[in-house]
Amino acid sequence: MSTINRGSEWRKWDLHIHTPETKLANNFKISESENLWDKYCELIEKSDVEVFGITDYFTVDSYFKFIGKFKSKFPLSKKVFFPNVEFRLSDKNKDAEHIQFHIIFSNNKETTEKIVLFLSRLPLISTDDFNLTSKFCSEKDLSEVTFKKAMVSLDVTIEKLKENFSSGEYIVISLASGYGSLRPGKSDTRGAEYAKEIDKKCKAFFGSSKDVDFYLNKKDGRKAYNLKLKPVFNGSDAHSFQNLTDKLGKNFTKIDEKGQICDYSEITWIKAEKTFEGLQQVLNEPENRVFIGDYPIVLGRIKEFPNKYVDSIEINQIDRYDEKDGIWFKNQKTYINPELTVIIGNKGKGKSAITDVIGLCGNSQRQKDFSFLNVKKFKKKDLAKSFNSILLWFDGNKIEKNLNDLVDENSIEKVKYIPQNFFEELCNNIDDDKAFRREINDVVFRHIDETERLNKNSFDDFVREKQTIIYDQIKSIKDKISELNIDIIEKQIKTGKNNIESLKSNLKEKETELENLKKNAPVKTYDESLVSDLDNNPIFINAKEISLSISSLKEQEKVNFERLTIINSDILKLNQLEERIKRQEISINDFIKDETLNLIEFGISPQKVFSQKIVFNISEIASKIVLLENEKLTIEINLGKVIYDEVFHSYLNIDTNNFINDRITKLASEQDVLLNGLKGNIKAFQEFVKLENEWKEKQEILLGDETGKKLNTINYFKKEIERCEKDYVADLMELKADRISLSIDIYNKKKEIIDIYLSLKSNIEKIIDNNSDKIKEYNINIDATFEINIFIINFLEYINKNIAGTFYGNNEAERIIKELINSTDINNKESFQEFLEDIQSKFENNGGKNESPFIQLKQNKEPLDFYNFIFALDFLKEKYELKLDGKSIEQLSPGERGAALIVFYLLLDNNDIPLIIDQPEDNLDNHSVYKILVPFIKDAKKRRQIIIVTHNPNLAIVSDAELVLHVNIDKENKNTFSFNVGAIENKRINNAIVDILEGTEPAFIKRKEKYGF
């Protein structure tokens, strides 16, 4: 079984605990049946505190005695103990209390053996005699001076420490609050100055959770003194068995009779290996390595979401593998830190092998980008089939896979894995940024509350679902606009100069024709004096009666023709109405069919929502059409337009002896016979009457009716000119206003899509604002706006720029459109409406020419298409885009893309599954590595488990990795894979880091400052 080593882990530490032989305030009491040291050791062992500072005043005697007792009783215990010597200074605080401080020493044998010698060289000061000489912190001198009165000088103590120990063997700790404490205040008094000096000389402080922010320079002005950040530890300061029971590894508060807190203790958590080197690391990262309270955030997250933290990864050979193709993975198991694990190793030594295996077991959807588990490498010749892996989670669940397995594309990703190949593709594929946008958008998508994601798994699917309803509504509005455009175009043509001039020309022609007709009135060729007795002429009387009958029949004929016109129009309208109703019926029933399953999904009976299948009764319409068709056919037969067939037309019940056309023909024939019987003057008179009637009839035809409804008549042209110059102009204004209104309706609908983007943008911007200090060099923002970039090109595609008018000439046409766009705030509805009205005005004005605006269009372009293009707003696009320093995605360099991805993956992504990134520094410049990658890794590991693969081990140092996993494939020993794991302060890991290629100068400096190598 492999030893559990996760590097730096959160553990309970108590660095201030006294023993049963403490020199002062010893309250360890036992009964006669109990053993003092046995009881003490048992309480320590049973405690969940893992590291202790065994404390006494001016001496380490009790430390050594305790170690002997404890190891004898619990030889296999994994508890760790450090010597802690507590001192009293001669200086006092404002409450006249002697200031106290501690020195915690390494438990290394070489160090502990020097402590007694060091103390024997440390001069004492007595509260009775400040000038005490030749007295030191030895057992003999302390007995003489007494522990209650003994004091030391801080400066002398530090001087002696430097003489006897290296800096890595001890830590000087003062008190942040409580008895014997002193800390810098806001005043510039001597006490405050001395407090600053103590602060500078101490590496840490004993205090409470209330003191933490002060020593992290977050409040009360300590930062102004240019003092380094210092960790604060809370120690139980146990002086009795009751103290141990109440305080050890617990939050404890004691209230006195007055209701005041008289004693308390808090849990101190330290994230480090259980070594003195681990404790020293805390000094370099006081904010991130110490926590006082119930438990650190990450432990709370592990407790709440154990299924989102990898415990370990194990890789082994299958049974009966003969190792002919190499040993590779044999009984290899390593544990993963719940915060940051950095995998290091030389090139080609298997760094990516581990992350590929975790990615495989974690259902990463990036399998095609695996650099180790692919057909060109480990899967070649089926080698991967000989190895199995087990990914264990903190909740105890296991995922077992053969290394040759494929990831199920439909499975849920348990880890977010960014292989090196995929990261490089995202950064370097400048020509196609779809994948890059998708990664960014999916990070944004995860900021939507799960309850509001509409069961969608990606940004694009979510937005598409939201857009569907809106676009359906927009389509309905666009249909209305198209109908309006047809009407507008018709009326614009009618109100156009050419049409009105044509109407006036036709009117003049008809009027001329009427004048000419009047000039050619029939001439009387008979002697009026001889026709006075015609009324008594039976032939004439009969002919006159026939003429009146013919006139009456022609009037009926006229009425029938007018009725026929109305019937044809009504039949057309009824057929259209019938078709619309049928389409609507089909649409509604299709809708019911589609939504039935959705209702069933929610347990709703479709029958209760849709009482029955929708059926429209169109029989009335059909019956009406039949009646009109029959009436039409009857009239057409009556007028002689259709020849009557006794068989086919028998159902009409027509009086075949009463056809108007036949009757007129018959009467006209009879009249001709009668007139032919007339002679001389009478005949001349009758011919005149006939010609005069025909002449008057021609005038009536030229004039038309007074309503002007009959086409190609004088009254029609007059009325039409009046309508074109007045009525249609008024209609046009109303129609165009309606069209603009509908266009703005589309604008508002598209704005709803922008609002969707804005709601997502606001979530991201809150995080960006909260971390503005971390990304101040990278101005990240998200645009959620409209754009009309395609408008100019598409608009000018319709325009014939060789026609004199508003848009005459290529340069002039483009200039006018650009000016309109530049003066428009397309994200402001009122401004955009003005833009539409200006475009409309400029097109219709046609450069001031009183001509049809449509002459400006190319011959192959239709006015309807042109108007639909403008007013249906297809050119108005909703834009949602990330920008870095004002640059859009397509303008970003590979390095800038890498920086943006790191910001999104580590800072903005609220996905809390483990994040694995393979060699991210390869796609960043050194500046970005230290300014973005490092601080964001530190931030992200508080929210999710992070695993980083790097060929630069300095990245592990500057990002303060909790666990460093050094991997190696020994190619000289049949490709044997091995792990070397530990915290960055671990000496084995130190050596591995030094052996691997060194990094950049900032890492050298920081490494030396923090770890001394």
Secondary structure as UniProt FT lines:
FT   STRAND          9..18
FT   TURN            20..21
FT   TURN            32..33
FT   HELIX           36..46
FT   STRAND          51..57
FT   HELIX           61..73
FT   TURN            75..76
FT   STRAND          80..92
FT   TURN            94..95
FT   STRAND          98..105
FT   HELIX           109..120
FT   STRAND          125..126
FT   TURN            130..131
FT   HELIX           139..145
FT   TURN            147..149
FT   STRAND          150..152
FT   HELIX           154..164
FT   HELIX           167..169
FT   STRAND          170..175
FT   TURN            179..180
FT   HELIX           190..201
FT   STRAND          204..206
FT   HELIX           209..211
FT   HELIX           212..215
FT   TURN            216..217
FT   TURN            220..221
FT   HELIX           222..225
FT   STRAND          232..233
FT   HELIX           241..247
FT   TURN            248..249
FT   STRAND          252..255
FT   TURN            257..258
FT   STRAND          261..265
FT   STRAND          268..272
FT   HELIX           276..284
FT   HELIX           286..289
FT   STRAND          290..292
FT   HELIX           297..304
FT   HELIX           306..308
FT   STRAND          310..317
FT   TURN            319..320
FT   TURN            324..325
FT   STRAND          332..335
FT   STRAND          340..344
FT   TURN            347..348
FT   HELIX           351..361
FT   TURN            362..363
FT   TURN            365..366
FT   HELIX           367..369
FT   TURN            375..379
FT   HELIX           380..386
FT   STRAND          387..393
FT   TURN            394..395
FT   STRAND          398..402
FT   TURN            403..404
FT   TURN            409..410
FT   STRAND          416..418
FT   HELIX           420..428
FT   HELIX           434..445
FT   TURN            446..447
FT   HELIX           450..452
FT   TURN            454..455
FT   HELIX           459..494
FT   HELIX           497..519
FT   HELIX           528..530
FT   TURN            532..533
FT   HELIX           534..536
FT   HELIX           538..601
FT   TURN            602..603
FT   HELIX           606..609
FT   HELIX           619..638
FT   TURN            639..640
FT   TURN            646..649
FT   HELIX           650..652
FT   TURN            656..657
FT   HELIX           660..677
FT   HELIX           680..703
FT   TURN            706..707
FT   TURN            711..712
FT   HELIX           714..722
FT   HELIX           723..727
FT   HELIX           728..770
FT   TURN            771..774
FT   TURN            776..777
FT   STRAND          780..787
FT   TURN            789..790
FT   HELIX           791..798
FT   TURN            801..802
FT   TURN            806..807
FT   HELIX           810..822
FT   TURN            826..827
FT   HELIX           829..845
FT   HELIX           846..848
FT   HELIX           853..856
FT   TURN            859..860
FT   HELIX           863..871
FT   TURN            872..875
FT   STRAND          877..884
FT   TURN            885..886
FT   HELIX           889..891
FT   HELIX           894..902
FT   HELIX           903..908
FT   STRAND          915..918
FT   HELIX           920..923
FT   HELIX           926..928
FT   HELIX           929..933
FT   HELIX           934..940
FT   TURN            941..943
FT   STRAND          946..949
FT   HELIX           954..958
FT   TURN            959..960
FT   STRAND          963..970
FT   HELIX           971..973
FT   STRAND          976..982
FT   TURN            984..985
FT   HELIX           987..995
FT   HELIX           1001..1011
//
